[in-house]
Amino acid sequence: MAESEPPKKKKKKHNPFIDFLSYLGLRILVLFLHLFDVETILNFACFLGRLLWKYYHRGRKRALDNLHASYPEKSEQWIWQTGRRSFEHIAMLPVDMLFTPRLVKRDNWRDYSTFKTAERAKWLIKEGNGMLMVAAHYSNFEIMGYMLGLFGFNIYSIARPLDNKFISKYLYNVRQRAGQKIIDKKGAAALMNDIALTGSTLCFIADQDAGRKGIFVDFFGRKASTYKSIGLLAITNNIPIGVAYSRRVDNRFFFEIGVPRVILPEEWVDKDDPLEWLTAEYTKAIEKFVREDPSQYWWLHRRWKHRPKEEKNKSLVQP
């Protein structure tokens, strides 16, 4: 028998007045935060991250479970230290987003970032023949789109709007201030192919669980459901994929930005299953840069939520 889908929860209706008050509260908080230097606020965010680790029991358990499964050889002390530090990085991201437009300009970007292994991707983007850039929930992944827009590259980023439309619009404006364009995830599928054909660069966060219909590829020794759309878009339009990361240096507002892997169309053309190979290849590249500093990855993420059919069937036949 086929498994029945659980009933979907009804979406909670938002009170526009409450949402607007929340938005006003955010704007007042931003004004207050800008009275201090960013390093001070980042240190306070680390403190909030440690509180989150202490009191968000469900998220902490998920992070610990994921770390135990991904690093079975590591000590319990290392697992807990890495998990707690991961929560600190999560808490620092909103600070980064709010301070980036205020601090990072075309004439001072070197004060806040350094680029590593990014030249090849830069010239491919400049050629204007189309490119996909994929990243992960790792450190300050938001600053990469901002920097590309700042340098005048024609880029689009796929993002999920927040339920609070006032806050969502405000954050979209913050992210687009330097030139990048944001596409709502809900309507992205209908637009992505047309945008790719114009020679623009499309940016994705590529490490979400894709549900039962995704492609299951290896990620830290376990199968993880991964979206088909990125690989299909690259194959259909014959355009390369760049795998990018942004890694924080200490607790500072300073980032190492790299594109350590560029996957060209000629690499997948002779594969038996180009889509599966391409999806596995960029996922492997993501794992590689995460392993360089696993404390900056979002381990509370439900990356391995869905399991492949063969794994379920195997568990059913075992005594």
PyMOL commands that set and color helices and strands:
alter all, ss='L'
color gray80, all
select helices_A, chain A and resi 16-33+38-55+57-70+76-103+109-111+119-127+142-150+165-176+185-197+229-237+265-268+274-292+294-296+309-317
alter helices_A, ss='H'
color red, helices_A
select strands_A, chain A and resi 113-116+131-135+155-159+181-184+201-205+215-219+222-226+241-248+255-263
alter strands_A, ss='S'
color yellow, strands_A
deselect
rebuild
show_as cartoon
